[in-house]
Amino acid sequence: MELRESFGETVRSIRRSKGLAQGEIGTNQGFISELESGLKAPTLPKIAEIAKKLGLHPITLLTATYETMGPENAEELLAKVTSELEHLKQLKT
């Protein structure tokens, strides 16, 4: 599954589990429909907006998206991110 499809499926799943309509998570219901169908890809500001309306941090939404794609689960993904951030901090010093 490609990233765009995984993001759309993740948004749809979370939105439905919270009992939200498409129009409640985006200013344009048509865009959200196309996004959930994998036809559109969001910009970073849109990811942040959608995550906020879903009651999530954008990193949580992206982690859930990548977890859907596999093979790593959320814990493995977050451990990898933590390790990479620590490495980046060391490069700055």
MODELLER restraints for C-alpha pairs under 7 A, 6 or more apart:
rsr = mdl.restraints
at = mdl.atoms
rsr.add(forms.Gaussian(group=physical.xy_distance, feature=features.Distance(at['CA:1:A'], at['CA:69:A']), mean=6.19, stdev=0.5))
rsr.add(forms.Gaussian(group=physical.xy_distance, feature=features.Distance(at['CA:4:A'], at['CA:38:A']), mean=5.32, stdev=0.5))
rsr.add(forms.Gaussian(group=physical.xy_distance, feature=features.Distance(at['CA:4:A'], at['CA:41:A']), mean=5.82, stdev=0.5))
rsr.add(forms.Gaussian(group=physical.xy_distance, feature=features.Distance(at['CA:5:A'], at['CA:37:A']), mean=6.84, stdev=0.5))
rsr.add(forms.Gaussian(group=physical.xy_distance, feature=features.Distance(at['CA:5:A'], at['CA:38:A']), mean=4.27, stdev=0.5))
rsr.add(forms.Gaussian(group=physical.xy_distance, feature=features.Distance(at['CA:6:A'], at['CA:65:A']), mean=5.63, stdev=0.5))
rsr.add(forms.Gaussian(group=physical.xy_distance, feature=features.Distance(at['CA:6:A'], at['CA:68:A']), mean=6.32, stdev=0.5))
rsr.add(forms.Gaussian(group=physical.xy_distance, feature=features.Distance(at['CA:6:A'], at['CA:69:A']), mean=6.30, stdev=0.5))
rsr.add(forms.Gaussian(group=physical.xy_distance, feature=features.Distance(at['CA:7:A'], at['CA:65:A']), mean=5.13, stdev=0.5))
rsr.add(forms.Gaussian(group=physical.xy_distance, feature=features.Distance(at['CA:8:A'], at['CA:35:A']), mean=5.31, stdev=0.5))
rsr.add(forms.Gaussian(group=physical.xy_distance, feature=features.Distance(at['CA:8:A'], at['CA:36:A']), mean=3.64, stdev=0.5))
rsr.add(forms.Gaussian(group=physical.xy_distance, feature=features.Distance(at['CA:8:A'], at['CA:37:A']), mean=5.97, stdev=0.5))
rsr.add(forms.Gaussian(group=physical.xy_distance, feature=features.Distance(at['CA:8:A'], at['CA:38:A']), mean=5.43, stdev=0.5))
rsr.add(forms.Gaussian(group=physical.xy_distance, feature=features.Distance(at['CA:9:A'], at['CA:36:A']), mean=5.72, stdev=0.5))
rsr.add(forms.Gaussian(group=physical.xy_distance, feature=features.Distance(at['CA:10:A'], at['CA:64:A']), mean=6.77, stdev=0.5))
rsr.add(forms.Gaussian(group=physical.xy_distance, feature=features.Distance(at['CA:10:A'], at['CA:65:A']), mean=5.66, stdev=0.5))
rsr.add(forms.Gaussian(group=physical.xy_distance, feature=features.Distance(at['CA:11:A'], at['CA:36:A']), mean=6.57, stdev=0.5))
rsr.add(forms.Gaussian(group=physical.xy_distance, feature=features.Distance(at['CA:12:A'], at['CA:36:A']), mean=5.82, stdev=0.5))
rsr.add(forms.Gaussian(group=physical.xy_distance, feature=features.Distance(at['CA:15:A'], at['CA:54:A']), mean=6.65, stdev=0.5))
rsr.add(forms.Gaussian(group=physical.xy_distance, feature=features.Distance(at['CA:22:A'], at['CA:29:A']), mean=5.48, stdev=0.5))
rsr.add(forms.Gaussian(group=physical.xy_distance, feature=features.Distance(at['CA:22:A'], at['CA:32:A']), mean=6.09, stdev=0.5))
rsr.add(forms.Gaussian(group=physical.xy_distance, feature=features.Distance(at['CA:22:A'], at['CA:33:A']), mean=6.99, stdev=0.5))
rsr.add(forms.Gaussian(group=physical.xy_distance, feature=features.Distance(at['CA:23:A'], at['CA:29:A']), mean=4.61, stdev=0.5))
rsr.add(forms.Gaussian(group=physical.xy_distance, feature=features.Distance(at['CA:25:A'], at['CA:50:A']), mean=5.64, stdev=0.5))
rsr.add(forms.Gaussian(group=physical.xy_distance, feature=features.Distance(at['CA:25:A'], at['CA:53:A']), mean=5.20, stdev=0.5))
rsr.add(forms.Gaussian(group=physical.xy_distance, feature=features.Distance(at['CA:25:A'], at['CA:54:A']), mean=6.71, stdev=0.5))
rsr.add(forms.Gaussian(group=physical.xy_distance, feature=features.Distance(at['CA:26:A'], at['CA:32:A']), mean=6.41, stdev=0.5))
rsr.add(forms.Gaussian(group=physical.xy_distance, feature=features.Distance(at['CA:26:A'], at['CA:50:A']), mean=6.50, stdev=0.5))
rsr.add(forms.Gaussian(group=physical.xy_distance, feature=features.Distance(at['CA:34:A'], at['CA:40:A']), mean=5.55, stdev=0.5))
rsr.add(forms.Gaussian(group=physical.xy_distance, feature=features.Distance(at['CA:35:A'], at['CA:41:A']), mean=6.23, stdev=0.5))
rsr.add(forms.Gaussian(group=physical.xy_distance, feature=features.Distance(at['CA:47:A'], at['CA:58:A']), mean=6.46, stdev=0.5))
rsr.add(forms.Gaussian(group=physical.xy_distance, feature=features.Distance(at['CA:48:A'], at['CA:58:A']), mean=5.31, stdev=0.5))
rsr.add(forms.Gaussian(group=physical.xy_distance, feature=features.Distance(at['CA:51:A'], at['CA:57:A']), mean=5.87, stdev=0.5))
rsr.add(forms.Gaussian(group=physical.xy_distance, feature=features.Distance(at['CA:51:A'], at['CA:58:A']), mean=5.21, stdev=0.5))
rsr.add(forms.Gaussian(group=physical.xy_distance, feature=features.Distance(at['CA:51:A'], at['CA:61:A']), mean=6.25, stdev=0.5))
rsr.add(forms.Gaussian(group=physical.xy_distance, feature=features.Distance(at['CA:63:A'], at['CA:74:A']), mean=6.21, stdev=0.5))
rsr.add(forms.Gaussian(group=physical.xy_distance, feature=features.Distance(at['CA:64:A'], at['CA:74:A']), mean=6.81, stdev=0.5))
rsr.add(forms.Gaussian(group=physical.xy_distance, feature=features.Distance(at['CA:67:A'], at['CA:73:A']), mean=5.14, stdev=0.5))
rsr.add(forms.Gaussian(group=physical.xy_distance, feature=features.Distance(at['CA:67:A'], at['CA:74:A']), mean=5.64, stdev=0.5))
